[in-house]
Amino acid sequence: MRAHTLIIGGGVMGLSIAAHVAERLDPLSEPLVLLERRRLGAGSSGRSGAILRAFYSSRELIGMARDSLREYAAFQTRWGRAVGFTRCGVLTLAGSPQQIELARRNFAAMRECGVEAELVDARAMRSLARGLEVGEHACGVWEPAGGFVDPQRTLEAFASLARSRGATIRESAEVVRIQCDGARIVRVSCDDEEYEVERVVFAAGPWSQRVLGLCGVQLPLRVVRPEQHFVRTPKDVRRDSSPGAPTVELDELDARFGVRREPPAEHPVLLDLELGYYTRCEPALERTRVGALDYERDAVLDHPDALDEHVGHEFRRWARERLVTRLPRYADEPDHGAQAAWYTLTPDAQALIGPCPGLDNAFVACGFSGHGFKLAPSIGAGVAQMLSGEPVGAFDPQFFAPTRFGASPAAWSGAFGL
Ligand SMILES: Cc1cc2nc3c(=O)[nH]c(=O)nc-3n(C[C@H](O)[C@H](O)[C@H](O)COP(=O)(O)OP(=O)(O)OC[C@H]3O[C@@H](n4cnc5c(N)ncnc54)[C@H](O)[C@@H]3O)c2cc1C
């Protein structure tokens, strides 16, 4: 078989890249093939919180989050495929003087980048998230346009868009061998098929190091194991109709074409810098997710397949206590499961995107460090521009350059690039 462009990995990055690249290729003379070793979403993407916020310190990321949010919000209207977009707003809560300083700086940068955001005091925060317990000293950044998508439906939507543009997406197709001729990859093999390739994109998430190792490439990547805890979402909460409350709007165009909207979330997404956790409702599953806002408690995994799925009592108690402290109405709700997953980190907690060091016809898009889902539309658009030799406008290639660490990377740091 021949693949003009072969993408390894069926997570949100591989699929967004496939959808964007396929648009530029002729399916007959330039076939695009995506190989996924298990099923779409078998890696980090399928377990993601998929929260869409622009609260970042870096203007580069703020711009990408802004553009990607627009893409997600318009996806169903534009492409007729639902991604489960829910605009419930995102509230980032800061408590200590340093956090308040960070919140003010990020807020100013967000506004400069054209992101709709407000700096809010404790009183305003209480009205945005009913029942929120917060001290008078705290301040917050409110993003009314933020929210989340449904990760699995987003993957299906990207896959369906890519297929409609002529891409072939194969599941249960693990890349097990890569053959090079000098610095060029010439052949990529699964157990049952061999592909003569012109170019390859590595988007294998936590398995990236292993797959890159098949052609002798080493990049500064580390896989860690975050945990999430789930609590049942309170059922007695009614829709809050106060000004600024989370809403799901039916705009005129949606109403005209009968586009389906998601059930509303019970409260905004909360990034709680003071207590070190984030939470978001998952309306379809009637549960609320709680995860940590840094990587400090996450075990380093030597091999992503060695993921221990059991989440211990200590983390569950930690998560529940934080949620109930901030939103006491969860106190009466039972636990609703827990989950372990993978983050693929780089030393500065930003992804590696661009030409693969040491290879002439390969690109990498990996190391999204626990905050990539929201950026996937921009990543797909930018990698497509890169591959077709156009100026890259969707992101700054220097910011993500895989070679930026040189021979000896600095200390590993960062928390979701906040
Ligand atoms: C618990 C959790 C919560 C998160 N919350 C958020 C959030 O709220 N907002 C946000 O923006 N981001 C969030 N993220 C981060 C985001 O989900 C990731 O950055 C993103 O999903 C990474 O996607 P990916 O395509 O690079 O990797 P993956 O989704 O891991 O995809 C890689 C794929 O490659 C496949 N693969 C591996 N080896 C091979 C092979 N040899 N052959 C073929 N296929 C192979 C795997 O099976 C896998 O499906 C979260 C992540 C996690 C884990």
The ligand as a Tripos MOL2 file, in Angstrom:
@<TRIPOS>MOLECULE
LIG
   53    58     1     0     0
SMALL
NO_CHARGES

@<TRIPOS>ATOM
      1 C1         -7.2470   13.0400   32.6450 C.3       1 LIG1
      2 C2         -6.9310   14.0750   31.6230 C.ar      1 LIG1
      3 C3         -7.5850   15.2970   31.6610 C.ar      1 LIG1
      4 C4         -7.2850   16.2680   30.7010 C.ar      1 LIG1
      5 N1         -7.9930   17.4270   30.7010 N.ar      1 LIG1
      6 C5         -7.7730   18.3500   29.7310 C.ar      1 LIG1
      7 C6         -8.5720   19.5000   29.6650 C.ar      1 LIG1
      8 O1         -9.4700   19.6970   30.4630 O.2       1 LIG1
      9 N2         -8.3290   20.3910   28.6620 N.ar      1 LIG1
     10 C7         -7.3190   20.2120   27.7660 C.ar      1 LIG1
     11 O2         -7.1210   21.0680   26.9140 O.2       1 LIG1
     12 N3         -6.5510   19.0940   27.8020 N.ar      1 LIG1
     13 C8         -6.7550   18.1780   28.7530 C.ar      1 LIG1
     14 N4         -6.0060   17.0400   28.8070 N.ar      1 LIG1
     15 C9         -4.9110   16.8680   27.8490 C.3       1 LIG1
     16 C10        -5.3850   16.3540   26.5310 C.3       1 LIG1
     17 O3         -6.4050   15.4060   26.7050 O.3       1 LIG1
     18 C11        -4.1810   15.7590   25.7920 C.3       1 LIG1
     19 O4         -3.2160   16.7980   25.6290 O.3       1 LIG1
     20 C12        -4.5610   15.2180   24.4370 C.3       1 LIG1
     21 O5         -5.6390   14.3370   24.5410 O.3       1 LIG1
     22 C13        -3.3690   14.5040   23.8080 C.3       1 LIG1
     23 O6         -3.8120   13.9340   22.6060 O.3       1 LIG1
     24 P1         -2.8470   13.0720   21.7000 P.3       1 LIG1
     25 O7         -3.5770   12.8300   20.4330 O.co2     1 LIG1
     26 O8         -1.5170   13.7100   21.6420 O.co2     1 LIG1
     27 O9         -2.6060   11.7030   22.5070 O.3       1 LIG1
     28 P2         -3.5370   10.4220   22.7180 P.3       1 LIG1
     29 O10        -4.9400   10.7820   22.9000 O.co2     1 LIG1
     30 O11        -2.8970    9.6220   23.7910 O.co2     1 LIG1
     31 O12        -3.4450    9.6530   21.3430 O.3       1 LIG1
     32 C14        -2.3460    8.8750   20.9590 C.3       1 LIG1
     33 C15        -2.8730    7.6520   20.2560 C.3       1 LIG1
     34 O13        -1.7900    6.9710   19.6340 O.3       1 LIG1
     35 C16        -2.1020    5.5800   19.6400 C.3       1 LIG1
     36 N5         -0.8610    4.8270   19.4330 N.ar      1 LIG1
     37 C17         0.1270    4.6340   20.3130 C.ar      1 LIG1
     38 N6          1.0850    3.8350   19.7890 N.ar      1 LIG1
     39 C18         0.6830    3.5410   18.5420 C.ar      1 LIG1
     40 C19         1.2290    2.7340   17.4990 C.ar      1 LIG1
     41 N7          2.4110    2.0830   17.6400 N.pl3     1 LIG1
     42 N8          0.5360    2.6070   16.3530 N.ar      1 LIG1
     43 C20        -0.6400    3.2520   16.1800 C.ar      1 LIG1
     44 N9         -1.2230    4.0160   17.1420 N.ar      1 LIG1
     45 C21        -0.5520    4.1600   18.3060 C.ar      1 LIG1
     46 C22        -2.7290    5.3830   21.0140 C.3       1 LIG1
     47 O14        -3.4910    4.1920   21.0870 O.3       1 LIG1
     48 C23        -3.5430    6.6510   21.1890 C.3       1 LIG1
     49 O15        -4.9050    6.4810   20.8230 O.3       1 LIG1
     50 C24        -6.2840   16.0410   29.7370 C.ar      1 LIG1
     51 C25        -5.6330   14.8140   29.6920 C.ar      1 LIG1
     52 C26        -5.9600   13.8300   30.6230 C.ar      1 LIG1
     53 C27        -5.2600   12.5140   30.5570 C.3       1 LIG1
@<TRIPOS>BOND
     1     1     2 1
     2     2     3 ar
     3     2    52 ar
     4     3     4 ar
     5     4     5 ar
     6     4    50 ar
     7     5     6 ar
     8     6     7 ar
     9     6    13 1
    10     7     8 2
    11     7     9 ar
    12     9    10 ar
    13    10    11 2
    14    10    12 ar
    15    12    13 ar
    16    13    14 ar
    17    14    15 1
    18    14    50 ar
    19    15    16 1
    20    16    17 1
    21    16    18 1
    22    18    19 1
    23    18    20 1
    24    20    21 1
    25    20    22 1
    26    22    23 1
    27    23    24 1
    28    24    25 2
    29    24    26 1
    30    24    27 1
    31    27    28 1
    32    28    29 2
    33    28    30 1
    34    28    31 1
    35    31    32 1
    36    32    33 1
    37    33    34 1
    38    33    48 1
    39    34    35 1
    40    35    36 1
    41    35    46 1
    42    36    37 ar
    43    36    45 ar
    44    37    38 ar
    45    38    39 ar
    46    39    40 ar
    47    39    45 ar
    48    40    41 1
    49    40    42 ar
    50    42    43 ar
    51    43    44 ar
    52    44    45 ar
    53    46    47 1
    54    46    48 1
    55    48    49 1
    56    50    51 ar
    57    51    52 ar
    58    52    53 1
@<TRIPOS>SUBSTRUCTURE
     1 LIG1         1 GROUP 0 **** ****
